[in-house]
Amino acid sequence: MYKDTRPKICFLCLGNDKLLTQSRIYSFYTLGDLSKHFKRKHLQHIKERDRLRCNVCQVDLDSKMHLQRHAHDIHGTVS
C-alpha cells in the first residue's frame, strides 16, 4: 500500500501491453491529473458485465467498486 508517496503512473495503462510503451509509463504531472485520467479513461467506460482485471497484480476484480478499492488500497490511485 502506498502511504508516503503515491505514484503518478496509471496502473491500468501500465498493465496494458496493447499500448505503446510511452503511453504505458506516462507520468502525470499531478495526482489530480492521474485521478481525472482514471475516471475518464477507465471508470467511465465500465459496463455492469465487463470483466475487470489488474494485469500488474494478476488479479480479477468483481466490480467497478472493487476496482476502485483495489486502485486506492494497492496502487494509491484515488477516484
N, C-alpha and C positions, 0 to 999 in steps of 0.2 A: 504494500500500500504506500502511496506517495503522500507524505505529510509535509516535508520541508520544501521541496521543490517539485512542482508539477510540470510534467512535460508539455511542450508546445507542438508536439507532433501528433497527428491523428492516428490512433492505434488501428482503426478500421482501414484507413488508407495504407498504412504501413504493412498490414497483413494481406493486402490485395495485390497478388502477383500479376494481375492483368494491367495494372497501372505502370506508367514509366517510372523509373527509379526516382527522378527528380520530384515527381508528384507524391510518391510514397514517403519520402523523407522530408517533405516540405515542413519547415518550422514556422509556425505562425508568430507574428510579431508580439501579440499579447495573448493571454489566456482567454480573454473575451472573444478574440478573433477565432480561436480554436472552438470555443463553445458555440459561436454562431455557425461555423462551418459544420460542426457535428449535428446541430439541429437541422440546418437547411439541406445538407447533402446526404445525410444518413437517416435521422429520425423521421423527418417529414415524409419520406417515401416508403416507410414500412407499412405493409398491409397486415391485417389480422392473421392471415395464414402463412406469412413469409417465414422461411426457415432462417434463423439468425445464428451466426457463429462468430466467435472471436478466433481468427486464424493465428493471432500472436500467441494466445494461450491454449489453442486447440481445444476449445470448449464450445458446446452447443448451448444456446440460450433460448429459454422458453417463450419469451415475450418481449415487447418493446420496453416494458418496465424493468424486466430482468437485464436487458442490455444496458439501460440507463444506470442501474445499480452496479453492474459489472464495470461500466465505464468509470464511474465515480470511485468505487472502492478499490479497484485493481489498477486502473490506468490514470486516475486523478483527473479525469475529464468530467467537467461539470456541465449538466444540461438543465 
